[in-house]
């Protein structure tokens, strides 16, 4: 008997055996993220060579050091570190929100930007730019930096609430109606943004445009601090909904047959996606394709099981965004390229690649 | 014998259409029941009501002496397993990952032997690492059957004999795998599980179950041992075809349809 138990304990295969990298994915991604962050720390308008990095971070002895070290420390602690931390968190939130939404819709092309959550935030942000600037004159102008993220967040949540209200009846949420209503809401918010662009003056127009393109410049510790709790709650929620999202791939009825409280799963997922997207967009502006590209590439390598896919998406999204942001602030230095342009330039071809691949599979 | 599932006065309406009208039935542990009837008779609706997925417009379903609506989804999953007709998996899960989904909260290590046994039973052990979307329809159906068997085994380990619901489980299977699936279901019934299956192949249904339930136009029109149901008259009433009923060497009846043309020319009642 004990022999039989012994063989049984060895014979069960690991989940997704045959896929490579599943067991080392998280440590590997953490290492890459650390390396990317170190590169991001050293390059920029004020270069800090690797040799001076320990001193500037206060890790190596003689902390009382020279003027050069003092300058390095100022650059690192008040500009570069908060920016890198916030960029990494934004990337993680966007990628995880994309992965959750794709699980919810059982479609690898679903994205928070698709259902109007992001554009609802954009409309609110554009309103904040135009109205704080003109109507109330100087009194509110100084509030704009603080108001903008709040407005974008509120806009995303309000959009989600409206969408959820439209697509839910008697406690059941229709995912198809949610998606279609999202397309309509996106059109409405785009009309609103168009109207704001029409009445905006030149400076406001420039503000709106740059915010829409997405940028991580001017990120402070305060903004980075807003992201952290959402990321922590998001990661906890990811662990909770991972199995449900796996079963949802069978369809709602069969996920229910398998023991999933489907309505609750949908509610939690929708709220998490809008909170994660809303808070990310509020800091960075609209950054597309991270939520599509990252989970898609990961599924090819580590498989679609959400228990691994969701945390891996957070880390990979962070790597992608820190890398893109580093590029954005160095290729045209001392100016900065809006990061949204970079991610779209890389992301849109990948999106088309997925479409072509699916078309190829469909014709088989 | 104890009653596993009981339905009383079940009706289901969608808008003005009545999908199911005042259906009652009771199935004991260890029983094998086949539901037969023409397209649109309400067979799938009945099965979904029995699974707890749909709520009846009238009537109630009791699973193991408890109102089925009083169970949480997880409690329900530990007491009944259901194989649906069409499942389309879009993400590249492997066969093994899909089957493991039946194991609920159990870890891959705990459920390993069960997964192994189920894959072996449906003849897919060598496909465990293949991605489901790359398999044929029949192989996918067998994968889902293995998943449902794992779910049933996990639930029965804790709560005793459960309920296995199968909605046209053989629709994509070749002859050999149809027989294999039916045999697998038979073994579950021999172990105490109550099995209810919708089957279109009359002869398979007769082989599979000693009790047949006939649905027609949303009503339960017959319920009894196969020898009582499988008569030329009843088959003409249900399917509007002429069929000869023979007896196989072992005494089990089999049906030989005589013609594809309908016996009556008027359209079927709706």
Interface residues (C-beta under 8 A of the other chain):
Chain A: X8 X9 X11 X12 X13 X14 X15 X16 X17 X18 X19 X106 X107 X108 X243 X246 X247 X249 X250 X251 X253 X254 X256 X257 X258 X259 X260 X261 X262 X299 X303 X304 X305 X361
Chain B: X48 X51 X53 X72 X73 X74 X76 X77 X78 X81 X82 X84 X87 X88 X89 X90 X91 X92 X93 X94 X96 X97 X100 X101 X102 X104 X105 X108 X109 X111 X112 X113 X115 X116 X128 X129 X133 X144 X147 X151
